[in-house]
Amino acid sequence: MSASNKTSNGIDMSAYWLPFTPNRYFHQHPKIMQSAKGAYYYDDHGRKLFDGLSGLWCSPLGHADPRIGAAITKQYETMDYCPAFQMASEATFSLASRIAKMAPEGLNKVFFTNSGSEAVDTALKIAIGYHRVMGNASRIRMIGRDRAYHGVGIGGISVGGMVANRKMFASMMMPGVDHLPHTLNLSQMAYSKGQPTWGAHLADELEKIVALHDANTIAAVILEPVQGSTGVIVPPQGYLQKIREICTKHGILLIFDEVITGFGRLGANFGADRLGVVPDMITFAKAITNGVIPLGGVIVRDDIYDSIISHGGQEQAIEFFHGYTYSGHPIPTAAGHAVLDIFESDDLINRAKALEPVLENGLHAMKGKPGILDIRNFGLSGAVELEPVPGKPGLRALKVLEACIERGALVRVAGDVIAVGPPFISEPKEVEFLCSVLGDAVDAAMKIN
């Protein structure tokens, strides 16, 4: 076994295949976390690292909050598992009610999954099922968007727009999928603070797709309010409103993938609230359990649920043949309740909103540094786009990540973009520290040529 297959503590790394990771590079440059508390991780070199992306957008409360652990322990001791089919726990019903009350008006039905990927595939299946029971079986086409990330299910990679995520699995993808262009144009919107003022007209591309395929073949459009995984691409002012109008005009369902933006990341319950657009379905995951244990779901417009249920045949028949062994599992349900309790008691969404200008100012203070092509932000999220190393895409951002770790902070790499989204529990000085570290790390990484 080569030395590169062992951690600094001698742990064998050879058996684990890391997801969404350049495994060969990682084995030469391992990054091993050993513990986490509050807004910080601690690695195997003893470094204290500010968590600049809330885990993977999923830990806005920081780490190891004892209130979540206590709720999970209590539920485990009471009932560790309840069959998901034909029955459910009381807490699962009440969590669904709490989530529905947080959602935009009219979205009052919640279908639980285990992840954002499963939530997306579930939403797509609901859209197909709805149109079918409404007598519109020809509506089978889905519309996604370039550079979108909707998880790794077959439906998600089909409507997603990340080339590397689609290239290898093209033979498995859904037929009848088309894509809108993404909205990032650095020649028109570089260094925007919040929503860019240019680009609402890009929504008109949906009308062209409708004309090409016929509205009667299109089931749904799925969009992230803010495209997070490909580098915090913020929608132009008026863009989502126009998408909503076009979908309504043509009887097309609109799905917001809020796996990242849901539960406060944009300073509101959901991105739909912050942006003033009500979709027909919302997918969620990540922050609902603070990343402690997997849970996801879809929030659905009442009449979509009612239509599918009312067309289900005899009352003893299953109306919608879909679900998971762990749908509404009592332990992640308990974690979800604890998280929502903490959101309320600690006023965390307002705390996130108060930190937004701190992050904006800190990031945009880097404007003018060599090697930075763009800085953008919205809510408690932001991104710095870097000039790549010639012929080696992604290397510059990896070197920035490593330089940040050396200086005491963790960030997220997305190609040659660095994304940040600190925990809602952060203090302003910690967000300022994150931005300072990132600026110094960019300077260090630009010495690579």
Wavefront OBJ file of the C-alpha trace (Angstrom):
o trace
v 0.000 0.000 0.000
v 1.394 3.390 -0.996
v 1.757 6.189 1.510
v -0.800 8.189 -0.499
v -3.491 5.662 0.489
v -3.157 6.497 4.184
v -4.231 9.526 6.172
v -1.808 11.354 8.445
v -3.055 9.100 11.241
v -2.382 5.951 9.255
v -6.000 5.220 8.302
v -6.354 3.201 5.091
v -8.190 5.272 2.460
v -8.086 2.703 -0.332
v -11.572 1.169 0.105
v -13.691 4.334 0.078
v -14.801 5.745 -3.295
v -15.497 9.425 -2.628
v -18.559 10.977 -4.313
v -18.217 14.055 -6.556
v -14.502 14.116 -5.777
v -11.360 13.797 -7.910
v -10.262 10.645 -6.074
v -6.733 10.555 -7.527
v -6.096 14.150 -6.487
v -7.689 13.584 -3.074
v -5.393 10.662 -2.267
v -2.422 12.948 -2.887
v -4.011 15.856 -0.994
v -6.397 14.304 1.582
v -8.704 16.487 3.622
v -9.871 14.596 6.698
v -12.312 16.112 9.173
v -12.326 14.700 12.695
v -14.939 16.669 14.616
v -17.365 19.568 14.366
v -18.883 21.939 16.897
v -20.791 25.152 16.398
v -19.641 26.922 13.239
v -16.336 25.021 13.080
v -14.771 21.799 11.857
v -11.536 20.366 13.236
v -9.286 18.368 10.912
v -6.672 15.658 11.414
v -3.929 18.293 11.562
v -5.568 19.917 14.556
v -6.744 22.952 12.577
v -9.911 24.814 13.541
v -11.802 25.600 10.340
v -14.708 28.007 10.021
v -17.470 26.219 8.120
v -17.890 28.600 5.206
v -20.511 26.538 3.383
v -22.648 25.179 6.248
v -21.480 21.637 5.597
v -22.781 21.190 2.059
v -25.416 23.958 2.279
v -27.102 21.710 4.863
v -25.997 22.831 8.350
v -27.247 26.403 8.899
v -27.447 25.765 12.665
v -23.795 24.793 12.801
v -22.848 21.446 14.287
v -23.635 19.320 17.326
v -26.529 21.386 18.658
v -27.565 19.275 21.671
v -31.252 19.968 21.105
v -31.223 17.985 17.863
v -29.322 15.109 19.437
v -31.741 14.982 22.364
v -34.746 14.819 20.006
v -33.196 11.988 18.006
v -32.322 10.029 21.160
v -35.816 10.439 22.571
v -37.394 9.255 19.326
v -35.043 6.278 19.081
v -36.007 5.190 22.567
v -39.707 5.633 21.780
v -39.943 4.176 18.263
v -36.919 3.690 16.040
v -38.835 2.807 12.858
v -42.407 2.841 11.631
v -43.406 1.176 8.332
v -43.818 3.888 5.733
v -46.608 2.139 3.816
v -50.167 1.933 5.184
v -49.205 3.731 8.426
v -47.188 6.601 9.861
v -46.130 8.159 13.142
v -47.975 11.112 14.646
v -44.824 13.221 14.457
v -44.622 12.671 10.696
v -48.078 14.147 10.200
v -47.268 17.117 12.417
v -43.940 17.802 10.669
v -45.739 17.822 7.321
v -48.188 20.355 8.751
v -45.391 22.590 10.029
v -43.619 22.562 6.678
v -46.865 23.281 4.809
v -47.529 26.291 7.051
v -44.096 27.666 6.157
v -44.674 27.216 2.426
v -46.349 29.699 0.081
v -50.144 29.806 0.193
v -51.836 26.907 -1.565
v -48.957 24.437 -1.172
v -50.262 22.311 1.682
v -49.390 18.696 0.876
v -46.003 17.182 1.749
v -44.552 13.947 0.352
v -41.450 12.839 2.278
v -38.325 11.390 0.668
v -34.790 10.773 1.924
v -32.812 13.282 -0.130
v -32.973 16.123 -2.600
v -32.310 13.725 -5.477
v -35.305 11.630 -4.498
v -37.391 14.749 -3.979
v -36.723 15.855 -7.560
v -37.572 12.482 -9.070
v -40.723 12.427 -6.927
v -41.794 15.877 -8.133
v -41.313 14.851 -11.761
v -43.424 11.738 -11.200
v -46.141 13.794 -9.505
v -46.208 16.122 -12.510
v -46.607 13.209 -14.935
v -49.237 11.579 -12.731
v -51.222 14.790 -12.389
v -51.430 15.447 -16.107
v -52.358 11.832 -16.761
v -55.306 11.794 -14.355
v -56.420 15.145 -15.776
v -56.711 13.549 -19.205
v -53.513 15.108 -20.564
v -51.399 11.980 -21.007
v -49.541 13.665 -23.864
v -47.867 16.010 -21.359
v -44.706 13.998 -20.729
v -41.927 16.458 -21.612
v -39.805 18.108 -18.904
v -37.935 21.409 -19.216
v -34.791 21.977 -17.160
v -32.041 24.561 -17.489
v -28.377 24.637 -18.501
v -25.958 24.417 -15.557
v -28.755 23.189 -13.304
v -28.148 20.549 -10.658
v -31.146 18.509 -9.597
v -29.451 15.602 -7.893
v -28.278 12.273 -9.242
v -31.486 10.315 -9.834
v -32.296 9.446 -13.426
v -34.920 12.187 -13.556
v -32.605 14.673 -11.876
v -29.691 14.203 -14.253
v -32.113 14.282 -17.201
v -33.501 17.709 -16.325
v -30.159 18.848 -14.920
v -27.722 20.782 -17.038
v -24.287 19.804 -15.746
v -22.480 18.322 -18.737
v -20.193 15.999 -16.787
v -23.188 14.663 -14.872
v -25.023 13.837 -18.113
v -22.257 12.694 -20.446
v -21.518 9.335 -18.852
v -25.156 8.371 -18.302
v -26.738 9.600 -21.532
v -28.122 6.166 -22.393
v -30.104 6.084 -19.135
v -31.699 9.518 -19.261
v -35.370 10.313 -19.743
v -36.510 11.020 -23.291
v -38.341 14.216 -24.156
v -36.329 16.669 -22.042
v -35.320 20.143 -23.202
v -33.373 22.908 -21.484
v -33.610 26.642 -21.040
v -30.369 28.625 -21.162
v -28.877 29.616 -17.842
v -28.907 33.289 -16.910
v -25.232 34.004 -16.182
v -23.663 36.492 -18.594
v -20.550 38.138 -17.170
v -20.416 40.727 -19.948
v -23.757 42.093 -18.675
v -23.884 41.278 -14.965
v -20.412 40.775 -13.527
v -20.044 41.925 -9.906
v -23.791 42.190 -9.354
v -24.936 42.649 -5.780
v -28.139 40.677 -5.322
v -30.293 40.161 -8.405
v -28.831 41.396 -11.697
v -30.891 44.017 -13.502
v -30.133 42.500 -16.927
v -31.574 39.234 -18.196
v -35.332 39.021 -17.601
v -35.785 38.553 -21.361
v -34.056 35.167 -21.126
v -37.349 33.789 -19.797
v -38.776 34.279 -23.290
v -36.723 31.272 -24.365
v -39.442 29.194 -22.714
v -41.959 30.473 -25.249
v -39.644 29.268 -28.026
v -39.443 25.812 -26.468
v -43.237 25.731 -26.135
v -43.609 26.690 -29.787
v -41.118 24.003 -30.815
v -42.683 21.136 -28.885
v -46.339 22.236 -28.394
v -47.527 23.097 -24.890
v -49.723 19.997 -24.830
v -46.582 17.829 -24.642
v -44.939 19.688 -21.727
v -45.594 18.545 -18.174
v -43.356 20.779 -16.079
v -40.512 23.262 -15.874
v -38.051 22.705 -13.016
v -35.690 25.450 -11.831
v -33.521 26.277 -8.854
v -34.471 29.797 -7.692
v -30.724 30.317 -7.263
v -28.471 27.807 -9.009
v -26.251 26.789 -6.121
v -24.155 23.804 -7.110
v -22.772 25.435 -10.252
v -21.694 28.592 -8.469
v -24.538 30.729 -7.050
v -26.161 31.908 -10.270
v -28.714 34.523 -9.204
v -31.889 35.071 -11.279
v -32.248 38.467 -12.976
v -34.973 40.770 -11.727
v -38.297 39.773 -13.277
v -36.990 36.523 -14.787
v -38.810 34.059 -12.533
v -41.991 36.128 -12.700
v -41.980 35.760 -16.499
v -41.311 32.021 -16.234
v -44.317 31.737 -13.900
v -46.539 33.693 -16.314
v -45.562 31.540 -19.283
v -46.127 28.303 -17.353
v -49.558 29.466 -16.193
v -50.496 30.578 -19.701
v -49.733 27.148 -21.169
v -50.893 24.904 -18.315
v -47.329 23.812 -17.462
v -46.447 23.014 -13.857
v -43.600 24.992 -12.297
v -41.321 23.179 -9.848
v -38.828 25.070 -7.682
v -35.906 22.934 -6.536
v -35.239 24.509 -3.137
v -32.952 21.840 -1.715
v -30.350 24.577 -1.160
v -32.496 27.714 -0.899
v -35.227 26.291 1.349
v -35.397 27.055 5.078
v -33.782 30.446 5.284
v -30.769 30.527 2.968
v -32.223 33.516 1.112
v -33.493 35.237 4.260
v -37.021 33.808 3.944
v -38.687 30.443 4.506
v -38.223 29.599 0.832
v -36.704 31.255 -2.204
v -40.247 31.495 -3.550
v -41.043 33.911 -0.721
v -37.938 36.052 -1.193
v -38.433 36.223 -4.963
v -42.202 36.694 -4.922
v -43.058 33.748 -7.187
v -45.314 30.849 -6.183
v -44.510 27.561 -7.938
v -46.769 24.506 -8.083
v -44.292 22.306 -6.205
v -41.207 22.868 -4.048
v -38.538 20.259 -3.387
v -36.593 20.446 -0.129
v -33.939 18.550 1.862
v -30.616 19.535 3.499
v -31.486 22.212 6.101
v -34.694 20.546 7.284
v -32.576 18.290 9.535
v -29.489 20.539 9.582
v -27.671 17.790 7.701
v -27.726 15.553 10.776
v -29.718 12.759 9.149
v -31.206 12.370 5.640
v -34.679 13.773 4.952
v -36.230 15.432 1.919
v -39.596 16.003 0.370
v -41.921 17.744 -2.034
v -44.479 20.398 -1.088
v -47.392 20.186 -3.513
v -50.270 22.447 -4.520
v -53.547 21.248 -3.007
v -55.410 20.657 -6.246
v -52.585 18.518 -7.682
v -52.890 16.191 -4.693
v -56.684 16.290 -4.788
v -56.772 15.418 -8.478
v -54.469 12.425 -8.123
v -56.285 11.132 -5.035
v -59.778 11.593 -6.470
v -58.859 9.657 -9.615
v -57.421 6.759 -7.643
v -60.220 4.290 -8.307
v -61.802 2.382 -5.438
v -60.941 3.735 -2.003
v -58.872 0.684 -1.029
v -56.620 1.205 -4.078
v -53.280 3.032 -3.914
v -53.668 6.292 -5.810
v -49.977 7.055 -6.438
v -47.577 4.138 -6.802
v -44.499 5.773 -5.373
v -42.634 6.016 -2.081
v -39.606 4.878 -0.110
v -39.028 2.505 2.804
v -37.799 5.492 4.790
v -40.395 8.074 3.718
v -41.349 10.001 6.843
v -38.979 7.937 9.001
v -39.610 8.826 12.662
v -35.987 9.626 13.552
v -35.288 12.219 10.823
v -38.812 13.476 11.480
v -37.802 14.100 15.103
v -34.684 15.900 13.893
v -36.843 18.031 11.585
v -39.094 19.070 14.447
v -36.075 19.996 16.576
v -34.565 22.034 13.758
v -37.776 23.984 13.165
v -38.056 24.575 16.917
v -34.551 26.054 16.897
v -35.298 28.183 13.840
v -38.214 29.683 15.762
v -36.672 30.027 19.233
v -33.368 31.458 17.962
v -34.904 33.635 15.205
v -32.427 32.182 12.733
v -33.976 33.323 9.483
v -33.769 36.924 10.615
v -30.199 36.299 11.759
v -29.395 35.015 8.270
v -31.009 38.098 6.758
v -28.915 40.363 9.005
v -25.707 38.641 7.881
v -26.474 39.095 4.179
v -24.950 42.613 3.873
v -21.911 41.512 5.885
v -21.224 38.732 3.398
v -21.965 40.990 0.427
v -19.558 43.681 1.599
v -16.841 41.175 2.456
v -16.995 39.416 -0.881
v -17.186 42.525 -3.041
v -14.210 44.017 -1.214
v -12.164 41.539 -3.294
v -13.124 43.259 -6.542
v -10.035 44.169 -8.501
v -7.874 41.322 -7.245
v -5.923 39.631 -10.053
v -7.554 36.432 -11.238
v -11.125 37.183 -10.146
v -13.603 37.244 -13.031
v -16.790 37.814 -11.036
v -18.251 38.140 -7.561
v -21.958 37.554 -6.980
v -24.203 37.105 -3.957
v -27.809 36.720 -2.858
v -29.165 35.917 0.573
v -26.538 34.299 2.765
v -24.737 32.818 -0.235
v -22.094 34.044 -2.610
v -19.497 33.029 -5.160
v -16.173 34.151 -6.540
v -15.402 33.080 -10.100
v -11.720 32.568 -10.847
v -9.504 32.696 -13.897
v -8.597 29.051 -14.539
v -5.098 27.653 -14.804
v -4.565 27.343 -18.579
v -5.316 23.805 -19.704
v -6.195 22.616 -16.184
v -9.820 23.525 -15.408
v -10.726 23.300 -11.743
v -7.156 23.300 -10.425
v -7.201 26.982 -9.450
v -10.263 26.510 -7.241
v -8.794 23.395 -5.608
v -5.686 25.393 -4.723
v -7.887 28.157 -3.276
v -9.694 25.548 -1.156
v -6.382 24.246 0.166
v -5.120 27.752 0.859
v -8.331 28.502 2.756
v -7.881 25.371 4.876
v -4.329 26.420 5.705
v -5.727 29.779 6.849
v -8.652 28.409 8.872
v -11.770 28.199 6.706
v -13.681 25.756 4.511
v -15.285 26.784 1.218
v -16.942 24.926 -1.682
v -15.379 24.237 -5.060
v -17.578 24.199 -8.197
v -15.304 24.056 -11.239
v -13.294 27.273 -10.990
v -15.889 28.942 -8.790
v -15.632 29.210 -5.009
v -19.029 29.194 -3.277
v -19.714 30.280 0.294
v -22.776 30.086 2.510
v -21.931 30.395 6.214
v -24.121 29.069 9.029
v -26.952 31.267 10.248
v -25.459 31.123 13.751
v -22.322 32.931 12.542
v -21.230 36.201 14.084
v -20.503 39.120 11.713
v -16.792 38.954 12.577
v -16.718 35.288 11.523
v -18.244 36.103 8.131
v -15.695 38.903 7.748
v -12.946 36.416 8.643
v -14.228 34.006 5.970
v -14.048 36.701 3.302
v -10.585 37.818 4.430
v -9.293 34.242 4.293
v -10.796 33.746 0.856
v -9.168 36.912 -0.448
v -5.741 35.837 0.839
v -6.243 32.343 -0.581
v -7.057 33.739 -4.029
v -3.851 35.764 -3.918
v -1.870 32.641 -3.037
v -3.531 30.491 -5.698
v -2.903 33.045 -8.441
v 0.826 32.301 -8.137
v 0.139 28.986 -9.904
v 0.617 29.256 -13.653
l 1 2 3 4 5 6 7 8 9 10 11 12 13 14 15 16 17 18 19 20 21 22 23 24 25 26 27 28 29 30 31 32 33 34 35 36 37 38 39 40 41 42 43 44 45 46 47 48 49 50 51 52 53 54 55 56 57 58 59 60 61 62 63 64 65 66 67 68 69 70 71 72 73 74 75 76 77 78 79 80 81 82 83 84 85 86 87 88 89 90 91 92 93 94 95 96 97 98 99 100 101 102 103 104 105 106 107 108 109 110 111 112 113 114 115 116 117 118 119 120 121 122 123 124 125 126 127 128 129 130 131 132 133 134 135 136 137 138 139 140 141 142 143 144 145 146 147 148 149 150 151 152 153 154 155 156 157 158 159 160 161 162 163 164 165 166 167 168 169 170 171 172 173 174 175 176 177 178 179 180 181 182 183 184 185 186 187 188 189 190 191 192 193 194 195 196 197 198 199 200 201 202 203 204 205 206 207 208 209 210 211 212 213 214 215 216 217 218 219 220 221 222 223 224 225 226 227 228 229 230 231 232 233 234 235 236 237 238 239 240 241 242 243 244 245 246 247 248 249 250 251 252 253 254 255 256 257 258 259 260 261 262 263 264 265 266 267 268 269 270 271 272 273 274 275 276 277 278 279 280 281 282 283 284 285 286 287 288 289 290 291 292 293 294 295 296 297 298 299 300 301 302 303 304 305 306 307 308 309 310 311 312 313 314 315 316 317 318 319 320 321 322 323 324 325 326 327 328 329 330 331 332 333 334 335 336 337 338 339 340 341 342 343 344 345 346 347 348 349 350 351 352 353 354 355 356 357 358 359 360 361 362 363 364 365 366 367 368 369 370 371 372 373 374 375 376 377 378 379 380 381 382 383 384 385 386 387 388 389 390 391 392 393 394 395 396 397 398 399 400 401 402 403 404 405 406 407 408 409 410 411 412 413 414 415 416 417 418 419 420 421 422 423 424 425 426 427 428 429 430 431 432 433 434 435 436 437 438 439 440 441 442 443 444 445 446 447 448 449
